[in-house]
Amino acid sequence: MGNSQGNSPGHSQGHAQGRAQGHSQRNSSPAPDTSTRRIRTAIAAERRDLADLLDDLAPAQWDAPSLCAGWRVREVAAHMSLGFRYPLPRVLWELLRAGGSLHRMTDRRARADAAAFSARDLAAFLRDHADHPWTPPVGGFASALGHDVVHGLDITVPLGLTRRVPEDRLRILLDHVTPKSAKFFGADLTGLELRADDTDWSFGSGSPLSGAAQDLLLVAFGRRVPAGRLRGEQAERFTVAGQAH
């Protein structure tokens, strides 16, 4: 997943573990059908949507900074399709070259592939592999969906684009947020209750942190969002642009 020193969007665990660690969750609406078929359908739709969005970007937008520190939109797009383009033996070889550092390997490949392929190619990789069964090392298809959705937001949020992730896809990921997954992504949510304004979802307990569900998802995945998108006493902690991939 992302170039995150092990923190890749999409790695997640079940709700029971979250409750066992003392965090509360509220969801009065029916839980979504998170069967493999449903999640894979969501993955394919998200990849096609993102490919269309990338096709519409201006050249200057491709070179604009993303929410991933040190990566432009171009590097994020290149990274998103790495798992489709490289067979496992090549990935392992690249990892060996990087001294076993996933962070170094993904950063190196993102930069090299961003330089090697055109914008049209990078968008086409997502569209042409919409149904590819790739998953990250941990978390299965829910992690793969998280990889696509969160990296898509890494692109659209700093560009100021108003794309809203469809609620059915977002709900799958929100329902996989746990204290363990937040810690994995470097998100310290201790003493916080995340409260979505636009859907019936909350997570944790303590001082309220409110905002759109997809912005709170970014917080739970270790991202920081532009100022003004979150409300609460602790909002400033999560509104400094730039963080690990």
Beta strands, then each sheet from edge to edge (+ up, - down):
strand 1: 25-26
strand 2: 192-196
strand 3: 202-204
strand 4: 207-211
strand 5: 230-231
sheet 1: 1+ 3- 2+ 4+ 5-
end
